């Protein structure tokens, strides 16, 4: 349904002495969202998750690469043709307070979407606004409220209603619950699951929270410094990961029950490298407990050759399913 093919997005570094200096936000990302599925994208802050979402919906143009929607290249469309295809792919932003116009009521915000896409008449639009509010669990009275008169959870419900106003088939969710109180995160997550099932939607769910990605995703892609380093069905990727970085992310999730053994993982230490000056070879090698000389010299391809699912790691491709054993012996391993 939605496919990214070798997406690259570089931003020029302003004020740099090197006129060719760029920030490597995306460096060759390829992935596929299948109909009726949820693709989770997980990684640390600064790995390129939000940039990927903006490129997929054409809020940003890629430096190179393609975005295909049922075979139609979105990156080549302009004007009315792009607007029509955008009805099929919508986005829910991370901060509902920043994504809503403070000078417009909820009713005006939702009506604007219908007007831009020329959907319905004035009377039909008022009815559609009431339907959208009911769909996300809000009463009609919220149509007259401004963003500052609502809680964070209510504002995010309005953001979800706005994305659903044009009846899309794909919704990109960029950290949709990270700005919310813990008490309302579960409510919004349950709402998203219900809407996905009722409306037969496909999701791209972006988060730094492995537990949230596990809860909602069918497939998971792990990003690090602008690249996908591991991808596949959620259970093998999150329960039997092959990449040391994925092991580290999984090991960072606390287990509330002390009787349950912690997974064997090697702790990820250090900071994410400067995306304007990424390391040579595998960009994770400065922080990797299993790094070898080949990791410094060569970029590992994202492939499933010799592994259960695609992974970009020289050691994993050589050792296959023995990664947990190797990591258990690495410095910083949790047993």
Secondary structure, DSSP 4 states (H G I P E B T S, - for coil): -EEEEEEEEEEE-TT-SSTT-EEEEEEEEEEEE-TT-EEEEE--TTSSHHHHHHHHTTSS--SEEEEEETTEEGGG--HHHHHHHHTTEEEE-S-HHHHS-TTSBHHHHHHHHHHHTT-S-HHHHHHHHHHHHHHTT--GGGGG-BGGGS-HHHHHHHHHHHHHTT--SEEEEESTTTTS-HHHHHHHHHHHHHHHHHHT-EEEEEES-HHHHHHH-SEEEEEETTEEEEEEEHHHHHHS--SHHHHHHHHTS--S-TTSPPP-EEPP-S-PPPTTSPPSSSTTGGG-TT--HHHHHSPPP-B-TTSSS-B--HHHHHHGGGHHHHHHTSTTEE-
